[in-house]
Amino acid sequence: MRGSIHCELISEKNLLVHFGEQISEELLDVIQQAELCAAKVFGRQLIDLVASYTSLLIEFDPIQITPWQAQASFLKAWDKHCRHMRLHKHTASTDTSLNCIEIPVYYHPSVAWDIESIAQQKGLSWQQIAQLHCQGQYRVYAMGFAPGFAFMGQIDSALEMPRKSCPRTNVPAGSVAISDRQTAIYPSQSPGGWNIIGRSPCELFNPNNSPAALLKTADYVRFTAIDEQQFLVLGGCLDD
């Protein structure tokens, strides 16, 4: 458990807590612990928590608690939490299979618009690109860009690709994409500059559901390859 943090007030109702500079699963787990700690400390005074790769934004109600009280309360609680964890030598369960969300993906050039060009650049077949992508287990490091959009990592280094120099104006919902060492699924039709290697029939975001988003920060995710028939049966749509 990392106890050294930098906690700063960035507005009258927001605390920004920095936990480090290096993106890692260890840091992600620390930030997840900090979310639980903040939720317990602030209770009804809490408005929102937004986790990112190396930090946590805490939004609180400034009418119920002053900014300086909020900062002092969190720092005191986090210090106590870290001491408790060290004392009990707490470690998270290593069995992640029970909490892993499986997402089906149709990997085929008809919907995976960039998979053949990536394969050509890597000296592989497009089927090998699909195999590399679905053989790993990923973590959700942050949510953003669009509702339900989860930044996941890290992909196999053999798949590493830069963002497209010219983003597309229309990327279909469910498009599975990669950029640098990250992967993601576009939850809705939108512009996008990531490299598309497949399409999922899963609904990533629905405001009528509770929770509205399928994925959240710190989730474990695994992709499974499906064929065209399975894709269509599960509700997937092919390009016209």
Buried (B, 14 or more C-beta within 10 A) or exposed (E): BBEEBEBEEEEEBBBBBBBBEEBBEEBBBBBBBBBEBBEEBBEEBBBEBBBBBBBBBBBBEBEBBEBEEBBEBBBEBBEEBBEEBEEEEEEEEEEEEEEEBEBBBBBBEEBBBBBBEBBEEBEBEBEBBBBBBBEBEBBBBBBEBBBBBBBBBBBBEEBBBEBBEEEBEEBBBBBBBBBBBBBBBBBBEBEBBBBBBBBBBBBBBBEEEEEEBBBBBBBBBBBEBBEEEBBBEEEBEEEE
